[in-house]
Amino acid sequence: MKKILIVLIVTVYIPLYAGIYPDQHHVLEGEQLFERIESFSGATQNADGKSICLADGEVQGTVVFHPDSSEFPYNRGLPSWNGQVLKSGSGFKVQMRFPTSTGWSPWLTAGFWMDHIWSSYGSTEYSGGEIDYDYVKLKTYQQRWQFRILLKRRSASDPSPSLHKLSFFISDSRTTANTDYQAILRDKPEEIFIDADFYYQYDLDPNIGHRICSPTTVSMILSSFGLDVDPVAFSQKAYDPYYRIFGVWPRNVQAAYGHGLDGAVTRYRSWSQAREVLANGGGIAMSVGKPLYTGHLMMLAGFTAEGNPIVHDPAKSRGYALVYNKSDLSRSWFAKGGIAYTFYPSQQQTRVDISSRPEKHRPDSFILHQNYPNPFNHSTRIPFELQKAQHVNITVYTINGQRVTTLYDAETVAGRHEITWDAREFVSGTYLIRMTAGNNVRMIKGLYIK
């Protein structure tokens, strides 16, 4: 009898990328906006050559972009945009769709700016996922998506709304679920500090103060770039009239764009990653949760010499330059996915030194005055005022954050004080003079010229 050998061949699919898929940030702006257009009606290229607007005589238009794809799969996404609407009754709506087994999902509305002037908001969910207010949550991993923009104005004589940038930050939900908190706590970035006008949200308005942590935080970031903004007026602009909340992520990013900041909703996975953005001139609004808050926004202001994060927290009356327990703050931010608004100045706007500006909306526990003379030769005087007795430390650093010398470190009574720095043993240059009293920090710049 002959034996028959049967060979069973099993094909096993092994993904090209094993493990958790990395974060990816996709941006369309400038000329890329036009290169990626699949179809359009009633819309055209703006005169600046960098944005999309309604064509002359048109009151509404639609722009559909070619589908975009990512190198790695994703199941979470953060859409945001930068655009301009100059008159009430005009606006643009951002919609997205995602692959399905038979083609594409219906168009889902990711958000709009400025007024909601459409007859309906549109869908926000389908069988394969949803846009939860401002957060794309898919049930399966995908590698493609598509944008569509609807533009509208009441009259053809009104200024046209315009779109300048589309951003989509995508990630794998497992990245957040597998956060290594021990590595985060070991991460000790170099010292840096970003000054800002501090706003305590509950004092800003008796009716909405408890609801405006997000726009209040963005207002502080705007002030750190030397941009004056009324935080209540800014909050009202960021308010979403459809969801009736102030904290929709893309709307706060968009509202800041109207004041000169280029922004996007992004993620961070380490303190050093965030520190690099601050060092490069960026601003960060952190979206945090438990154990500190159920949901809240605060400004990342820098890091202490020990690598502990410093924040400007609008929910605390003395939240300027606040240093939380690093473990609690790390879990509050990174357990929520490290979601943040990231801002950079526009091409025409640069961060300015606001340390010499009059104190405004800041806690009154102490004031660090500008040193005098400044610039100085050999020595300079540093005045400060305390509202109550507390421990004071005044330390000098190089502009790169390296410690130079400690000038003062002692318990100090309330009142006005002044110390002198004799700098003859140091080289000429710009120095950071940092004062700490309790949990609060102030910093000024001194220019030493031999």
N, C-alpha and C positions, 0 to 999 in steps of 0.2 A: 504494500500500500504506500502510495506517495504521500509525503507530508507537505502540507501547504503552509508556507510562512506568510502571515499577514502582518504587514508593517503599518502601524498607525502613526501618521504624522500630525502632530499638534502644533499649530502656530500660536505663539504667545506674543501679544503686543507689549513691548517694553517702551515706555515713553522716553523720548530723547533727553528729557530733564527729569532725573529721579529726585524725589523729595518735594518739599514745599516750593511752589512757584514764587519767584521774586516779585517785588513791587515794580511797576512800570508806569512811567508818566508820559502821556502823549499830548502834544500841543499843536494846534493849528493856528497860525497867526501870520499877518502880513501877506506876502505873495502866496504862501501855502494855502491860504483860504481860497484863492481863485484857482489854483492848480488842482484842488481836490473837489471842485464843484462838478456834480454829475448832471444836474438840471436846475433851471431856475425860471421863474416867471415874475414879472413886475419888479425885479430887483436888478441891481447893477453894481459895478465897482465904484466906490466913493472917489471924490476928487483927490483925496490924499493917497490913493493907490494902495492903502493898507487895510481897508475895511469894506464891508458890504452894506448897502443902503437901498432904499426904494428908488426906482427910476422916476424921472421927472413925470409928473402928472398921475402917478400911481398912488393909490391909498393903501394897497396891501400887496404883499409879495411873498414868494416862497423860494427858499434855496435848499436843495437837497445835495448833500455831499456824498462822494464815493464812500463805500464802506471802508473802514479802517481795520487793520489787523495788528495783533501783538505777537511778539516772539514767543511768549509763554501764555498759557491759559490763565484765566482769572474767573472769580465768581463774586467779587465785590468791586464797586466802582464809585468814584467821587467826581461828578461832572461840575464844571464851573465855567465862567465866561467873563469877558470884559467887553463892554459896549457903551453906547451913549444914547440917551434919550433927552432931548432938550425941551420938550413941551409936554405938559399933562395931556392925556388922551392919546398918546402915542406909545408904542412899545414893541418889544420883540419877545417871542416865545421860543424856547429851546426844547426840541423833542429828540428822542432816541429810539432805536429799535435794535433787537438782538436776534441771533439765529435761532431757528426752531428746526424740528425734524423735517418739516415740509417747506421751509423757506425762511420767512422773517416774522417776528412778532408784530402786533400792531404798533403804531407810533405811540410812545409813552411820553408824557410831559415831564421834563426835568425841572422846569421853572420858567420864570418870565421876568421882564423888566420893562417899564416901570409900573404902569397901571395894568390891571387885567381888563382888557377891553374886548375880549373875545366872548362869544356867546356861551361857550363852555370851556372848562379847564382842560378836558381831554382825559384819556385813560392814564392810569398810573401802575397798572398791573396786568399780567397775563399768566397763563398756566406755568410758564417757566421762571417767573420771578416778578419783581416789582421795583418801583422807585419809591422808597419810603421817605416821603418829604423831599429829601435831597441826597439819598443814599441808594445806589443801585445794589440790589441783593438778588443774585441769581441762584437757582436751585441746582444748576449744573455748570461745569466749567466751559467757558467759551473763549474764542480767540478773535472774534469779530464784533463790530458794532457799527452803527450808522447814525449820523446827525442830520436833523432837519431844522431849519429856522423859518419861523413865520414873522413877518414884519407888517406893522399896521399903523396908520395914522388917520385921524378923523377927516382931515382936509388935505388935498394935494398941495395947498399953499403952506402947510405946517412944515417945520424942519423934519427931515426923515430920521427915524431911529437908525442906528448903525451898529454893526457887530465887528469887533476888532480881534477877538481871540476866543478859541474854544479849547478847553482843557479837560482831560479825562485821566484821572489817576486810578490805576487798577491794581488789584492785589488778590492774594489768596487768603481766605478767612482763617486758614490754619496757621498763618504767620502770627496773628494775634493770639490764637489759642495756645501756641507753643512758645510764648514769650519767655525768655530766660532772664528772670528778674535778678538773679545773682550777678550775671554779666552786666546788667544795667546799673546795679549798685556799685560795682567795681569801676565803672566808667567814670573817670574824673577829668572833665574838660578843663582847660586852662581858664583862668579868671578873665571875665569880660563883663561889662555893665552897660546897659542901654537906658539912658535917662528918658523920662516922659512926664508930661503933665498928668498927675494922678486924678482920677475921677472915682468917687464913691457913688455907685449907681443909685443907692437908696436916697441919697440927698439930692439927686438931680431933678426928680419929678415925683410928687406924692402919688400919682396915679399909675405910672408905668415903671417906676424905679426898680421894682422887684422883678421885672421881666426883661431888662435890657442889658444883661451881662455881655452878650455878644457884641452889639454895636458900641457899648461903652469901652470894651477892650480894644476894638478897632479904632475908636477915637483916640485912645492913648497911643496906639501905634502911629497914627497919623501925626500926633503931636511930637513923637520922637524923631520924625523927619522934618520938624519945624513947620508943619502944616496946621494952621489954626482951624478948629472945627468946633461947633457947638454940639456937644454929645447928645443933647435931647433932639435937636433938629436932625442930626445924623441918624439917630434911632428911628425917628419917624420916617425917614427916607428908606431905611433898611426894612421897615415893617412889611410883612407879606399880607396883603389884603385878602388873599384866598384862604390861606391857612390861619390867618389872624395871629401870627406870632412874629417875634422880632429876631428869632435865632436861626432862620433858614440859612444854611452855610453859603450857597452861591450868591444870595442877595447881599450879604455883608461884604463879600469880596467885590461884587459889582459896585456897591455904594462907595467903597474906598477908591475904586478906579475913577470915579467922578471927581475925586480930590487929588488925583495925580499918582496913585500907586498901582502898579501892575501886580495882580494877585491871582492865586489859584488855591483850591482846596486840595491839600496834600496829606501825606503821612510821614511820621518819623518813627524810627525803630531804636534809636539810641540818643543819649544826651549829646555825644560828640557830633553826631550828624546835625543836630539842631544848633550846636555851638558854631559849626562851620558856616551855617547860613547867617547867623548874627555877625560873625567876623567878616563876612563878605558884604555886609551892608543891608541884610534883609531884616524883616520883622516877622514874628511868629505869634499867632493867637492860638493857644492850646485849648482843645475841647476835652474837658476832664469829667470823670464820673466818680464812682465810689472808690475808696472810702471817704474822700473829702467832700464830695457833692454827689447828688443824683444826676446832675447835668449842669455844666457851667463852662464859661470861657474866661480865660485870664491871659495876660501878656507874659511871655517868657522874656525876662529882662537881662538874664546873664547867668554867671556862675561865680561863686566865691573862690577864694584861693584854695579851698579844700575840695573844689569840684562840685559843690552843692548848688542846685538850681535856685535862682532868684526870680521871683515873679512880681508883677504888679496885679494884685487881685482886687477887682472892682467891688466884690461883695464884702470886703473888710474895710472898716473905717480907717484903719491904719495898715492898709494893704500895699502901700508903696514899698518896693524893695523887700518883700516878705520872703523869708527863708523857711519853707515847710520842712517837715520830716521827709527826707529824700525817699524813703521806702514808700510812705503814703502817697507822695506826689507821683512817684514812678508808677505805682499801681493805678492811680486815678487816671493817668494819661495813657500809658501803654496798654493797659487792660482794655481800654476803649479803642485801641487801634492806633494810638499816636496821631489821631486826626487833628489837623490844624489848618488855619489860613496862613499861607506864606506870601509875604509882600516884598516887593523890591521897588525902588523908585523908578518912575518912568525915565525915558532918555533925557528929559528936560529937568528932572528933579533929583537932587542929591540930599543925603542926610546932612543936616546942619547941626552944629553944636548948640544945644539949648541950655547948657548948664548955667550960662550967665543971664538967662531970662528971669524976670521976676517970678517968685514962687506963686503957683496958681493951682488951687484945688488939691494941695498936698497936705499930708498930715502935719500937724504943728508941733510934733514932739521935739524937733530941732531944725535948725537952719544952718547950712554950711555956706558961708559967703565966699565970693571970689577972692582969691589971694591978691595982695597988693604989695608992692607994685607988680604988675604983670604986663609984659615980660619983665624979668628981674635979673639983677646981676649980684651974685654972691648970696643974698638972702632975701626972703619974702615973708610977709606976715599972713597968717591964715586965721580969720575970725570965724567964730561959730556961736550959736545961741541954743540953749537948752530950755525947754518949758518945764522940765522936771529933772531931778537928780537921776543919773544913770551912768553906766559904764561907757566910756568913750574910747575909741581906737581910731587914730589917724595914721594911715600908712601911705607911702609913696610908691608908685609903680612906674615902669616904663610904659610907653605907648603900646607895647606888645604884651603887657600884662605881667611882666617879671617884677617881683618885689625888689625895691631899692633900699628902703629904710622905714622903720616905724618912728614917727615923730612924737606920738603921745599915746599912752595906754593906761587909763586910770579911771577910778570912780570920780565923778564930777558933779558939782552942785548945779542947780538951776541958775540961769543967768547968761550974760554975754562973756565970752572968753576969747583969748587970742594967743596963738603960739607962733613961734618963729622957726623957719627952716633955713639953716645955714647950709648952702649947697656947694660950697667951694671945692669939696673933694669929688664932686660928680662932674660928668661931661655935659656939655651944652645939649639942649634938646627939649622936647615936650614931655612933660610928666603928668601922670594921673594922680591926683591927691584924693584919697578915698577915706571917708569918715563913716564909722559904724557906731550907732547908739542903739542898744537893744537889738531888735530884729530889722531896724531900718538902716538904709545905706544912702549916702549922697556921694557924688563924685564931681570934681572940677578938674580943669586942665591948667597947668602952669608952664610957662615958657621960660627956660633958663638960658641966658646968653652970657657967656664969659666975656 
